[in-house]
Amino acid sequence: MHRKGLIRTVVTCLLAMATSLTHAAIATEPDAVAQAHAFELTYRAHPSVSQDPFYEIPENVSDTVPGSLLKVERETNTSLYTLAPNLSMSRFMYLSKTSNGTIVPVSAYILWPYIARDYGDGLPMVVWAHGTSGTNDECAPSNIQNLWHHFQAPYQLALLGYVVVATDYAGLGISKDLAGRFIVHEYLNGIAQAHDIAYSVPAAREAFPELSANFVVIGSSEGGQAAWAFAEKLVSEPMDGHLGTVALSPVIRLLDLPDTVAALPLLLLMLSPGLATNYPEFRPGQIFTDQGQQSLQTYVRLKGCNTVLYNLAATGILRDGWRDNHAVQEYQRAAEVGGKRISGPLLVIQGGADPIVYPPSVTDAVNRTVEVNRSASIQFHMLPNVSHAPAMYAGLQVYLDWIAARFSGQELQAGPSRSDPRPVRPASAQQIEANWFIQNQTAAWQAT
């Protein structure tokens, strides 16, 4: 059997595992998982991407060049979302490619400011790469009421006058390619997500010519890795107008996480479809116990996202020796960032108390990148006592000033620099993790 046939067979097996209990009542799931799934349904803009015509691929698509625009929804119904007032939204569909070069359609949104900044070059474009929202098609930020990262980054950027162009990534939102084949989200594959970032730019400009020729790329977590990978991609495939890249809490190597990290087994659940896509010999049973395979089945069958994921069984689901699995090792080697040449200035912001991305791993990646980019401007900020997603808040002033400086043409000092800022108040006085979420108003009495 040809390699593509093997890949398709393995992915189909993964889906078959999930659908072998097809349409089983959600009530049969453990209470926490059922509640998590019910909660996820409440924060979608539409009940399902399958019920939103936007995610349907246009018929008779003849162009198969990455970066081609397939569809535009110029005015998205913002009443379905929980946007900051006076922001507006569009959505578009374009062509990208997977890590192995397969052409795939990808969805994206654009968040428009009320008043745009004026740098004399059209409406200033910031390309946002989101963090982990899940790996199933229902996990597309463009169908999440708060666009997944709300005031953590995209709302802030738009409120300050930037146009935010944000890819969903391949496999999130649109589930099948032009030939009707299932699209796997290659989770934590920097190469794949770098393609999605890169090709969203010309498509967005084709849809809206008023966008600036210049742009900055910024991402967090999975998106931080993607943004960094994009800077590496530009070395061999340069793009005019790129002003710089910001990587927040960037995933470097999943294998650097110690076994004591509670989330590690769950992250591997999301990695499995990408492993099967790229390595036909891989089977989930090679790294997961029977309980782990059951968790994977539940996650895929429910088309769960992060809330479902973090309520699945996480202990006792990995087999001994999973780190030595050939597919896991090769996937990490191919997908990791750091220690390679980059194009343009790079700003890296990392929380020193991050339980998901290992801070020494980020420090090492920055140092290795500096070694092969001696003349590049590489700024590194390690934020003391800051966790994973909260780095988007704690580092907000740093990256917003840096982005504004890039658009205004301020010169950067060549070479590396590091800053470990001193917080105004001690960690004991700070709210370390968010204890709130944003949800749609459903009754008049909830108005403030």
C-alpha positions as CSV (number, residue, x, y, z in Angstrom):
1,M,0.0,0.0,0.0
2,H,1.3,3.5,-0.8
3,R,2.3,5.8,2.1
4,K,-0.7,8.1,1.5
5,G,-3.0,5.1,1.6
6,L,-1.4,3.9,4.8
7,I,-1.8,7.3,6.4
8,R,-5.4,7.5,5.4
9,T,-6.0,4.0,6.8
10,V,-4.4,4.8,10.2
11,V,-6.4,8.0,10.6
12,T,-9.5,6.2,9.6
13,C,-8.8,3.7,12.3
14,L,-8.5,6.4,14.8
15,L,-11.9,7.8,13.7
16,A,-13.4,4.3,13.7
17,M,-12.2,3.9,17.3
18,A,-14.1,7.0,18.2
19,T,-17.2,6.1,16.3
20,S,-17.4,2.5,17.3
21,L,-19.6,3.8,20.1
22,T,-21.4,6.1,17.6
23,H,-23.9,8.5,19.0
24,A,-23.8,6.9,22.4
25,A,-25.7,9.1,24.8
26,I,-23.5,11.7,26.5
27,A,-25.2,10.8,29.7
28,T,-23.1,7.6,29.7
29,E,-19.9,9.6,30.1
30,P,-18.5,10.3,33.5
31,D,-20.3,13.3,35.0
32,A,-17.4,15.7,34.7
33,V,-16.9,14.9,31.0
34,A,-20.6,15.3,30.3
35,Q,-20.7,18.6,32.1
36,A,-17.6,19.8,30.3
37,H,-19.1,18.8,27.0
38,A,-22.3,20.6,27.8
39,F,-20.4,23.7,28.8
40,E,-18.4,23.7,25.5
41,L,-21.7,23.7,23.6
42,T,-22.7,26.9,25.4
43,Y,-19.7,28.9,24.2
44,R,-19.9,28.2,20.5
45,A,-21.2,31.0,18.2
46,H,-23.1,28.3,16.2
47,P,-24.2,25.0,17.7
48,S,-21.7,23.2,15.4
49,V,-19.4,24.1,12.5
50,S,-21.3,21.5,10.5
51,Q,-24.4,23.7,10.9
52,D,-22.7,26.9,9.8
53,P,-22.6,27.3,6.0
54,F,-19.5,29.4,6.3
55,Y,-17.4,26.3,6.9
56,E,-18.6,24.6,3.7
57,I,-16.0,24.6,0.9
58,P,-17.2,26.3,-2.3
59,E,-18.0,24.0,-5.2
60,N,-15.7,23.8,-8.2
61,V,-12.6,25.2,-6.6
62,S,-10.1,25.3,-9.4
63,D,-7.2,27.1,-7.6
64,T,-4.9,24.9,-5.6
65,V,-2.2,27.5,-4.8
66,P,-1.6,28.0,-1.1
67,G,-2.6,31.5,-0.1
68,S,-5.5,31.6,-2.5
69,L,-8.8,33.0,-1.1
70,L,-11.8,30.7,-1.3
71,K,-14.5,32.6,0.5
72,V,-15.2,35.8,2.4
73,E,-17.9,36.6,5.0
74,R,-17.4,40.4,5.1
75,E,-19.7,41.1,8.0
76,T,-20.0,38.4,10.6
77,N,-23.0,38.5,12.9
78,T,-21.3,39.8,16.0
79,S,-24.4,39.3,18.2
80,L,-23.4,35.6,18.2
81,Y,-20.0,36.5,19.8
82,T,-18.9,38.1,23.0
83,L,-16.7,40.8,21.5
84,A,-15.7,44.0,23.1
85,P,-18.2,46.7,22.0
86,N,-17.6,48.5,18.7
87,L,-15.2,45.9,17.4
88,S,-16.4,44.1,14.2
89,M,-15.5,40.8,12.6
90,S,-15.1,39.1,9.3
91,R,-14.3,35.5,8.4
92,F,-12.6,34.0,5.4
93,M,-11.5,30.7,4.0
94,Y,-8.2,30.1,2.2
95,L,-5.8,27.4,1.0
96,S,-2.8,26.3,3.1
97,K,-0.8,23.1,3.2
98,T,0.1,20.5,5.8
99,S,3.6,19.6,7.0
100,N,3.9,17.1,4.1
101,G,2.7,19.6,1.5
102,T,-0.9,18.4,1.1
103,I,-3.2,21.4,0.1
104,V,-5.9,22.0,2.6
105,P,-8.6,24.7,3.1
106,V,-8.4,26.6,6.4
107,S,-10.8,29.1,8.1
108,A,-9.8,32.3,9.7
109,Y,-11.3,35.4,11.3
110,I,-10.5,39.1,11.1
111,L,-11.1,41.3,14.1
112,W,-11.5,45.0,13.1
113,P,-10.9,48.0,15.4
114,Y,-13.3,50.9,15.7
115,I,-10.5,53.3,14.9
116,A,-7.4,52.1,13.2
117,R,-3.9,53.3,13.9
118,D,-2.4,55.3,11.0
119,Y,1.2,54.4,10.0
120,G,0.7,55.6,6.4
121,D,0.5,52.1,5.0
122,G,-3.2,51.0,5.1
123,L,-4.8,49.4,8.1
124,P,-2.0,47.9,10.3
125,M,-2.2,44.1,10.3
126,V,-1.2,41.9,13.3
127,V,-1.4,38.2,12.5
128,W,-2.5,36.2,15.6
129,A,-1.7,32.5,16.2
130,H,-3.9,31.0,18.9
131,G,-2.9,28.7,21.7
132,T,-4.3,25.2,22.2
133,S,-8.1,25.2,21.8
134,G,-8.4,21.5,21.1
135,T,-7.8,19.3,18.0
136,N,-11.3,18.5,16.7
137,D,-13.1,20.5,14.1
138,E,-15.4,22.1,16.7
139,C,-12.5,23.8,18.4
140,A,-12.0,26.6,15.8
141,P,-11.7,30.0,17.5
142,S,-13.7,31.5,14.7
143,N,-16.7,29.6,16.1
144,I,-16.0,30.3,19.8
145,Q,-18.0,33.3,21.2
146,N,-14.9,34.9,22.7
147,L,-12.6,33.9,19.9
148,W,-10.8,31.7,22.5
149,H,-8.3,34.4,23.7
150,H,-10.6,37.4,24.1
151,F,-8.8,40.1,26.2
152,Q,-5.7,37.9,26.5
153,A,-4.5,39.3,23.2
154,P,-6.9,39.7,20.2
155,Y,-9.3,42.1,21.8
156,Q,-6.4,44.2,23.2
157,L,-4.8,44.4,19.8
158,A,-8.0,45.4,18.1
159,L,-8.9,47.9,20.8
160,L,-5.6,49.6,20.3
161,G,-6.2,50.0,16.6
162,Y,-4.7,47.0,14.9
163,V,-6.5,44.7,12.5
164,V,-6.2,41.1,13.8
165,V,-5.9,38.4,11.2
166,A,-6.3,35.0,13.0
167,T,-6.1,31.6,11.4
168,D,-8.0,28.6,12.9
169,Y,-5.2,26.2,11.8
170,A,-5.9,23.3,9.4
171,G,-8.3,20.8,10.8
172,L,-10.1,23.2,13.1
173,G,-13.3,24.5,11.7
174,I,-13.1,22.8,8.3
175,S,-12.9,19.0,8.6
176,K,-12.4,17.9,5.0
177,D,-10.1,18.9,2.1
178,L,-11.0,19.6,-1.5
179,A,-11.2,15.9,-2.2
180,G,-13.5,15.1,0.8
181,R,-10.7,13.6,2.8
182,F,-10.5,14.1,6.6
183,I,-8.1,16.9,7.7
184,V,-6.1,16.1,10.8
185,H,-5.0,19.0,13.0
186,E,-1.2,18.4,13.3
187,Y,-1.0,19.5,16.9
188,L,2.2,21.2,18.0
189,N,3.7,20.8,14.5
190,G,5.4,24.2,14.0
191,I,5.9,23.6,10.3
192,A,2.2,23.0,9.7
193,Q,1.0,26.0,11.7
194,A,3.7,28.2,10.2
195,H,2.2,27.4,6.8
196,D,-1.3,28.4,8.1
197,I,0.0,31.7,9.4
198,A,2.0,32.5,6.2
199,Y,-0.8,31.8,3.7
200,S,-3.4,33.7,5.7
201,V,-1.6,36.9,5.0
202,P,-2.0,37.1,1.1
203,A,-5.6,35.7,1.4
204,A,-6.6,38.4,3.9
205,R,-5.1,41.1,1.7
206,E,-6.9,39.7,-1.3
207,A,-10.2,39.8,0.6
208,F,-9.4,43.3,2.0
209,P,-6.9,45.3,0.0
210,E,-7.1,48.1,2.6
211,L,-4.8,46.0,4.9
212,S,-1.3,47.2,5.3
213,A,1.7,45.7,3.4
214,N,3.5,45.5,6.7
215,F,2.6,43.0,9.4
216,V,3.7,41.5,12.7
217,V,3.1,37.9,13.8
218,I,2.3,37.0,17.4
219,G,1.2,33.8,19.0
220,S,0.9,32.1,22.4
221,S,1.6,28.5,23.5
222,E,0.9,26.4,20.4
223,G,0.7,29.7,18.6
224,G,3.9,30.8,20.2
225,Q,5.6,27.8,18.7
226,A,3.8,28.5,15.4
227,A,5.0,32.1,15.3
228,W,8.6,31.1,16.0
229,A,8.4,28.4,13.3
230,F,7.1,31.1,11.0
231,A,10.2,33.2,11.6
232,E,12.3,30.2,10.8
233,K,10.2,29.5,7.6
234,L,10.9,33.0,6.3
235,V,14.6,32.2,6.0
236,S,13.9,30.0,3.0
237,E,10.6,31.6,2.0
238,P,10.8,35.3,2.7
239,M,7.7,37.5,2.8
240,D,7.7,41.2,2.1
241,G,6.4,43.4,4.8
242,H,7.3,41.2,7.8
243,L,8.3,43.5,10.7
244,G,8.9,41.0,13.4
245,T,7.6,38.0,15.5
246,V,6.4,37.7,19.1
247,A,6.4,34.2,20.7
248,L,4.5,34.0,24.0
249,S,4.9,30.9,26.2
250,P,6.1,29.0,23.1
251,V,6.0,25.2,23.2
252,I,9.5,24.0,22.3
253,R,9.6,20.2,22.9
254,L,6.8,18.3,24.6
255,L,9.4,15.7,25.6
256,D,11.1,18.2,27.8
257,L,8.2,18.1,30.2
258,P,8.8,15.8,33.2
259,D,6.4,13.0,33.9
260,T,5.2,14.9,37.0
261,V,3.4,17.4,34.8
262,A,-0.3,16.4,35.1
263,A,-1.3,17.7,31.7
264,L,1.4,15.8,29.8
265,P,-0.7,12.6,29.1
266,L,-3.6,14.8,27.9
267,L,-1.4,16.7,25.5
268,L,-0.2,13.4,24.1
269,L,-3.9,12.5,23.5
270,M,-4.1,15.6,21.2
271,L,-0.8,14.7,19.5
272,S,-2.0,11.2,18.5
273,P,-3.9,12.0,15.3
274,G,-0.8,14.0,14.0
275,L,1.4,11.1,14.8
276,A,-0.8,8.7,12.9
277,T,-0.9,11.1,9.9
278,N,2.8,11.5,9.6
279,Y,3.9,8.0,10.7
280,P,1.7,5.2,9.4
281,E,3.3,2.6,11.7
282,F,2.0,4.5,14.7
283,R,-0.9,3.1,16.7
284,P,-2.3,4.7,19.9
285,G,-1.9,1.5,21.8
286,Q,1.9,1.8,21.5
287,I,1.9,4.7,24.0
288,F,-1.4,4.5,25.7
289,T,-2.9,1.9,28.1
290,D,-6.4,0.6,27.5
291,Q,-7.7,3.4,29.7
292,G,-5.7,5.9,27.7
293,Q,-7.2,4.6,24.4
294,Q,-10.7,4.9,26.0
295,S,-9.9,8.6,26.8
296,L,-8.8,9.1,23.2
297,Q,-12.0,7.5,21.9
298,T,-14.1,9.7,24.2
299,Y,-12.3,12.9,23.2
300,V,-12.6,12.3,19.4
301,R,-16.1,10.9,19.5
302,L,-17.5,13.9,21.5
303,K,-15.4,16.3,19.3
304,G,-14.3,17.7,22.5
305,C,-12.1,20.7,23.1
306,N,-10.0,21.8,26.0
307,T,-12.7,21.6,28.7
308,V,-13.6,18.1,27.8
309,L,-9.9,17.2,27.5
310,Y,-9.0,18.3,31.0
311,N,-11.8,16.3,32.5
312,L,-10.7,13.0,31.0
313,A,-8.8,10.4,33.0
314,A,-5.2,11.5,33.0
315,T,-3.5,9.1,35.4
316,G,-2.4,5.6,34.3
317,I,-3.0,6.3,30.7
318,L,0.6,6.2,29.4
319,R,2.6,3.0,28.9
320,D,6.1,2.7,30.3
321,G,8.7,3.6,27.7
322,W,6.3,5.9,25.7
323,R,9.1,8.4,25.3
324,D,11.1,5.9,23.3
325,N,8.4,5.5,20.7
326,H,9.9,6.1,17.2
327,A,6.9,8.2,16.0
328,V,7.0,10.4,19.1
329,Q,10.7,11.0,18.8
330,E,10.7,11.7,15.1
331,Y,7.6,14.0,15.3
332,Q,9.3,16.1,18.0
333,R,12.5,16.4,16.0
334,A,10.7,17.6,13.0
335,A,8.2,19.9,14.7
336,E,10.3,21.6,17.4
337,V,11.6,25.2,17.1
338,G,14.8,26.8,18.3
339,G,18.4,26.6,17.3
340,K,17.7,27.5,13.7
341,R,18.1,30.7,11.6
342,I,15.3,33.2,11.8
343,S,14.3,36.1,9.7
344,G,13.4,39.4,11.3
345,P,13.5,40.5,15.0
346,L,12.1,38.1,17.6
347,L,10.6,38.8,21.0
348,V,10.1,35.9,23.3
349,I,8.1,36.2,26.6
350,Q,7.9,33.3,29.0
351,G,6.4,32.8,32.4
352,G,8.9,31.6,35.0
353,A,6.2,29.5,36.8
354,D,4.7,28.0,33.6
355,P,3.4,24.5,34.4
356,I,2.8,23.6,30.7
357,V,5.8,25.0,28.9
358,Y,9.1,24.1,30.7
359,P,10.9,27.5,31.2
360,P,14.4,26.0,31.0
361,S,13.5,24.6,27.6
362,V,12.5,28.0,26.3
363,T,15.7,29.6,27.7
364,D,17.7,26.9,26.0
365,A,15.9,27.4,22.7
366,V,16.5,31.1,22.9
367,N,20.2,30.6,23.6
368,R,20.6,28.1,20.7
369,T,18.8,30.5,18.4
370,V,21.1,33.4,19.4
371,E,24.1,31.2,18.6
372,V,23.1,30.9,14.9
373,N,21.6,34.4,14.6
374,R,24.4,36.6,16.1
375,S,23.3,39.8,14.4
376,A,19.6,39.4,14.8
377,S,17.6,41.3,17.4
378,I,16.3,38.6,19.9
379,Q,14.7,39.9,23.1
380,F,13.9,37.5,25.8
381,H,11.7,38.3,28.9
382,M,11.4,35.8,31.7
383,L,8.5,36.9,33.9
384,P,8.9,35.8,37.5
385,N,6.0,33.9,39.2
386,V,3.9,34.0,36.0
387,S,2.0,30.9,34.7
388,H,1.2,29.8,31.2
389,A,-1.7,31.7,29.7
390,P,-1.3,34.6,32.2
391,A,1.9,35.5,30.4
392,M,-0.4,37.1,27.8
393,Y,-1.5,39.5,30.5
394,A,1.7,40.0,32.4
395,G,3.7,40.5,29.2
396,L,1.0,42.8,27.6
397,Q,2.8,46.1,28.1
398,V,6.1,44.6,26.7
399,Y,4.7,43.1,23.5
400,L,2.3,46.0,22.7
401,D,5.1,48.5,23.0
402,W,7.3,46.3,20.9
403,I,4.7,45.9,18.1
404,A,4.0,49.7,18.1
405,A,7.7,50.3,17.7
406,R,7.9,47.9,14.7
407,F,5.1,49.7,12.9
408,S,6.5,53.1,13.6
409,G,9.9,52.1,12.2
410,Q,12.0,52.4,15.4
411,E,15.4,50.8,15.0
412,L,16.3,47.8,17.2
413,Q,19.7,47.1,18.7
414,A,21.3,44.1,17.0
415,G,22.0,41.1,19.1
416,P,20.4,39.4,22.0
417,S,19.0,40.9,25.2
418,R,17.3,39.5,28.3
419,S,15.1,41.1,30.9
420,D,13.7,39.6,34.1
421,P,11.3,42.3,35.2
422,R,10.6,43.0,38.9
423,P,6.9,42.8,39.7
424,V,5.4,45.8,41.5
425,R,3.9,43.5,44.1
426,P,4.9,40.0,45.5
427,A,3.4,36.8,44.1
428,S,1.4,36.3,47.3
429,A,-0.5,39.5,46.4
430,Q,-1.2,38.5,42.8
431,Q,-4.0,36.6,41.1
432,I,-1.9,33.8,39.5
433,E,-4.5,32.2,37.3
434,A,-7.7,33.5,35.8
435,N,-10.8,32.5,37.9
436,W,-13.4,33.8,35.5
437,F,-14.5,33.3,31.9
438,I,-16.5,35.4,29.4
439,Q,-19.9,34.2,28.3
440,N,-22.8,35.6,26.4
441,Q,-25.6,37.6,28.1
442,T,-28.8,35.5,27.9
443,A,-31.2,37.7,29.9
444,A,-31.9,41.4,30.1
445,W,-31.4,41.4,33.9
446,Q,-27.7,40.4,33.4
447,A,-26.9,43.7,31.8
448,T,-24.4,45.9,33.6
